Amino acid sequence: MRGLGCVQIQDENTPPPDEIEPVKRRRGRPSAAKSSLKKEPAKCQTPQPPPTPAISVKSQPPEEPLTSEKDLRVLTWSEVCPLGDRIVKIAEASYAEVYRVTNERGTSIIKVIRMQSPIKAKTKAQEKSGLVDEEPHSEADLMGELKISELLADIPGFVVYKERYIVQGKACRELLETHQAFHKKVKRQDPDRLQFYPSPSRYLDGTKFLVVELGDAGIALEDFELTTADQLWDIFFHVTIALARAETHIEFEHRDLHEGNLCIRRTGDPIPVAERTRSANFGFSGLEITILDYGLSRACDEYESEGSVPVAYDLERDLSIFTSEHAAQCEVYRQMRSFLLRGDRICLPPKGHKTPYAEGIDGPIDWRQHEPYTNALWLAYIYQYMLDNFRGPKKEVNAFKRLTKELWLYLNPRADASVPGFESASDIVRFAVESGWVEEDQLMGGRDEVEKSILSILSTDELNVDGEYMGDISLRRSPRRRSQRISYG
């Protein structure tokens, strides 16, 4: 979730039902519009999708168990940002602060997540200002997102994982200064915006954080100026293709794909119309789009195997995410849960989300269930967000809207019940290929590049916990074995 105004997801000590049946695996694709008036759901069909080849990816099992806290290197803040390095706070995610660290070795993004550990009490001034501390997180809470990061490591379109480590102790001066500068900036932009993360001045010797180091994916969509139709085509379909790959690879659902969790980086120059050799609409902007932040996500490795266990954040633990109305994205959370409850497009209002583990169409709500329609809901949100925030010539955005009119008809979550709808990101990709917007060879691809940690203490002293030299382990993006090139086609 986004920014200082986000709802803090905390455990309200509401236990799940005593017995939840094992997750039922739907055979075939899930329905995107099940009738709430019938016991037997009515399947919603994609409008005449073409018979394009399915994604073919073989998932490989983890080479070793997910690393626990006791196995991670413990660093100090001075080691994370030594003299001469630059650290800048750039965002606040669902339960993490996000910084950009730059030095002569390159640039990394670090997500800083406070673990259960001591911290100084708030001062009277901080109490008076309305500071609400983000709750610390247990190791169990954090391992889910890390596991999903590893499962996505080789799939193009998702943020590159580098390293993870524990940072413990008092903050360095640079960290405090960038924290203060960030909050002065957001206060100028929104004077009513609250501060949820404690000042680094309150860190103690025993204050601990899990830090996940990621590749620098550019700037968030919310900070990017949209000025051309080519940008609209590429942002929407880069994201859609990435989600489609992940759906097939690991039954992935993002469940929190707002404008703060998409990053954009220019990797080439736009291709003028006169120089284009394709008739498609996709692939001409010179932009690379990256999906990040899997705090609310769901995935399942080796999902075709009996006994496979999905990784999913249990959103029933705090229903305030569904009752909040602080931002436009809040409606998408309600749309997701309403679909689990009703099985159709009708979105229940905030008051309809008061009972945890309420009875849905498949029994008590269970967020381990795979419903790729949630990806379609977030793609609808991104589509509408881009149109609402387009700053280029009207003829550009009008041309995009005219060509994608039928797409939006089936994507629109507020469409009439009689209108068929997309059930997943994969359905949308098939529709795009059928429409000639994306060519099949553009769906091929893999990610072979490797990015190392830029921290000197990690890149020059790779020892295992027993003090033995391990070689250049930073060459590996995750503890999983390198998979074959991933293709979508």
Backbone hydrogen bonds, N-H to C=O, Kabsch-Sander energy under -0.5 kcal/mol:
donor,donor_aa,acceptor,acceptor_aa,energy
3,G,92,E,-1.3
6,C,3,G,-1.5
9,I,7,V,-0.5
10,Q,8,Q,-0.8
12,E,10,Q,-0.8
12,E,317,R,-1.6
21,E,19,E,-0.5
26,R,24,K,-0.6
28,G,26,R,-0.5
34,K,343,G,-5.2
38,K,35,S,-0.9
43,K,41,P,-0.6
45,Q,43,K,-0.6
48,Q,46,T,-1.2
52,T,50,P,-1.9
56,S,487,S,-0.7
57,V,55,I,-0.6
59,S,57,V,-0.7
71,D,68,S,-1.7
72,L,69,E,-1.5
75,L,73,R,-0.6
75,L,166,I,-3.2
79,E,76,T,-0.6
80,V,76,T,-1.6
81,C,77,W,-2.2
85,D,82,P,-2.3
86,R,102,T,-2.6
88,V,100,R,-2.2
90,I,98,V,-2.7
91,A,98,V,-1.6
93,A,96,A,-3.3
97,E,112,V,-2.3
98,V,91,A,-2.7
99,Y,110,I,-2.5
100,R,88,V,-3.0
101,V,99,Y,-0.5
101,V,108,S,-2.9
102,T,86,R,-2.6
103,N,106,G,-2.5
106,G,103,N,-1.6
108,S,101,V,-2.5
109,I,214,L,-2.6
110,I,99,Y,-2.7
111,K,212,V,-2.5
112,V,97,E,-3.2
112,V,110,I,-0.5
113,I,111,K,-0.6
113,I,210,L,-2.7
114,R,112,V,-0.5
115,M,208,K,-2.4
116,Q,137,H,-1.1
117,S,115,M,-0.7
120,K,202,R,-2.7
127,E,123,T,-2.3
128,K,124,K,-2.5
129,S,125,A,-1.8
130,G,127,E,-1.2
131,L,126,Q,-2.0
132,V,195,Q,-2.1
133,D,131,L,-0.5
134,E,196,F,-2.4
137,H,114,R,-2.3
142,L,138,S,-1.3
143,M,139,E,-1.7
144,G,140,A,-0.7
146,L,142,L,-1.6
147,K,143,M,-2.6
148,I,144,G,-2.3
149,S,145,E,-2.4
150,E,146,L,-1.9
151,L,147,K,-2.0
152,L,148,I,-1.8
153,A,150,E,-1.0
155,I,152,L,-1.9
158,F,155,I,-1.3
159,V,291,I,-2.2
162,K,213,E,-2.6
163,E,213,E,-1.2
165,Y,211,V,-2.2
166,I,73,R,-2.7
167,V,209,F,-2.5
168,Q,75,L,-2.7
169,G,207,T,-2.1
171,A,200,P,-0.7
176,L,172,C,-1.6
177,E,173,R,-2.4
178,T,174,E,-2.1
179,H,175,L,-1.9
180,Q,176,L,-2.2
181,A,177,E,-2.3
182,F,178,T,-2.1
183,H,179,H,-1.9
184,K,180,Q,-1.9
185,K,181,A,-1.9
186,V,182,F,-2.3
187,K,183,H,-1.7
188,R,184,K,-1.7
189,Q,185,K,-1.8
190,D,186,V,-2.6
193,R,190,D,-2.0
196,F,194,L,-0.5
202,R,199,S,-2.4
203,Y,200,P,-1.6
204,L,118,P,-0.5
207,T,204,L,-1.4
209,F,167,V,-2.1
210,L,113,I,-2.8
211,V,165,Y,-3.1
211,V,209,F,-0.6
212,V,111,K,-2.1
213,E,163,E,-2.9
213,E,211,V,-0.5
214,L,109,I,-3.6
215,G,160,V,-2.7
216,D,107,T,-0.6
217,A,215,G,-0.7
219,I,264,I,-2.2
221,L,259,E,-0.7
221,L,262,L,-2.5
222,E,259,E,-1.5
223,D,220,A,-1.8
224,F,221,L,-1.3
226,L,224,F,-0.7
226,L,389,N,-0.6
227,T,225,E,-0.6
232,L,228,T,-1.3
233,W,229,A,-2.5
234,D,230,D,-2.4
235,I,231,Q,-2.7
236,F,232,L,-2.1
237,F,233,W,-2.3
238,H,234,D,-2.5
239,V,235,I,-1.8
240,T,236,F,-2.1
241,I,237,F,-2.5
242,A,238,H,-2.1
243,L,239,V,-2.5
244,A,240,T,-2.3
245,R,241,I,-2.4
246,A,242,A,-2.2
247,E,243,L,-2.7
248,T,244,A,-1.9
249,H,245,R,-2.5
250,I,246,A,-2.6
251,E,247,E,-1.5
252,F,246,A,-1.4
253,E,298,R,-2.4
258,H,256,D,-1.6
261,N,258,H,-1.8
263,C,290,T,-2.9
264,I,219,I,-3.2
265,R,288,E,-2.4
267,T,265,R,-0.5
267,T,286,G,-2.6
268,G,286,G,-1.5
271,I,284,F,-2.4
275,E,272,P,-1.3
276,R,273,V,-1.4
281,N,437,W,-1.4
282,F,437,W,-1.7
288,E,265,R,-3.0
290,T,263,C,-2.7
291,I,157,G,-2.8
292,L,261,N,-2.0
297,S,294,Y,-1.0
298,R,253,E,-2.4
299,A,311,V,-2.3
300,C,250,I,-3.1
303,Y,300,C,-0.7
305,S,302,E,-2.0
308,S,305,S,-1.5
311,V,299,A,-3.5
312,A,310,P,-0.6
313,Y,297,S,-1.2
315,L,313,Y,-1.2
317,R,314,D,-1.6
318,D,315,L,-0.9
321,I,318,D,-1.1
322,F,319,L,-1.6
323,T,319,L,-1.0
324,S,320,S,-1.7
330,C,327,A,-1.5
331,E,328,A,-1.3
332,V,329,Q,-1.1
333,Y,329,Q,-1.2
334,R,330,C,-1.6
335,Q,331,E,-2.5
336,M,332,V,-2.4
337,R,333,Y,-2.1
338,S,334,R,-2.8
339,F,335,Q,-2.0
340,L,336,M,-1.5
341,L,337,R,-1.9
342,R,338,S,-3.3
343,G,338,S,-0.7
343,G,339,F,-1.0
348,L,346,I,-0.6
352,G,349,P,-2.4
353,H,350,P,-1.9
358,A,355,T,-1.0
360,G,363,G,-2.7
361,I,340,L,-1.4
362,D,363,G,-0.5
363,G,360,G,-1.1
365,I,358,A,-2.2
369,Q,366,D,-1.9
371,E,369,Q,-0.7
374,T,371,E,-2.3
375,N,372,P,-1.1
376,A,372,P,-1.1
377,L,373,Y,-2.1
378,W,374,T,-1.8
379,L,375,N,-2.1
380,A,376,A,-2.0
381,Y,377,L,-1.7
382,I,378,W,-2.4
383,Y,379,L,-2.5
384,Q,380,A,-2.2
385,Y,381,Y,-2.7
386,M,382,I,-2.5
387,L,383,Y,-1.7
388,D,384,Q,-2.4
389,N,385,Y,-1.5
390,F,387,L,-0.9
391,R,226,L,-3.4
396,E,393,P,-0.9
397,V,393,P,-1.4
398,N,394,K,-2.6
399,A,395,K,-1.6
400,F,396,E,-1.8
401,K,397,V,-2.5
402,R,398,N,-2.3
403,L,399,A,-2.2
404,T,400,F,-1.9
405,K,402,R,-1.0
408,W,404,T,-2.6
409,L,405,K,-1.6
410,Y,406,E,-1.5
411,L,407,L,-1.5
412,N,408,W,-2.7
415,A,412,N,-1.6
419,V,416,D,-2.0
422,F,410,Y,-1.4
428,I,424,S,-1.2
429,V,425,A,-2.1
430,R,426,S,-2.1
431,F,427,D,-2.1
432,A,428,I,-2.2
433,V,429,V,-2.3
434,E,430,R,-2.4
435,S,431,F,-1.9
436,G,432,A,-0.5
436,G,433,V,-1.1
437,W,432,A,-1.9
438,V,432,A,-1.1
442,Q,439,E,-1.7
443,L,440,E,-1.7
444,M,441,D,-0.9
447,R,154,D,-0.6
448,D,446,G,-0.6
458,L,455,L,-1.0
459,S,455,L,-2.4
460,T,456,S,-1.5
463,L,461,D,-1.3
464,N,468,E,-2.6
467,G,464,N,-2.3
470,M,462,E,-2.3
471,G,462,E,-0.5
473,I,471,G,-1.9
475,L,472,D,-1.7
476,R,473,I,-1.8
481,R,61,P,-0.5
487,S,56,S,-0.6
488,Y,443,L,-0.8
489,G,487,S,-0.5
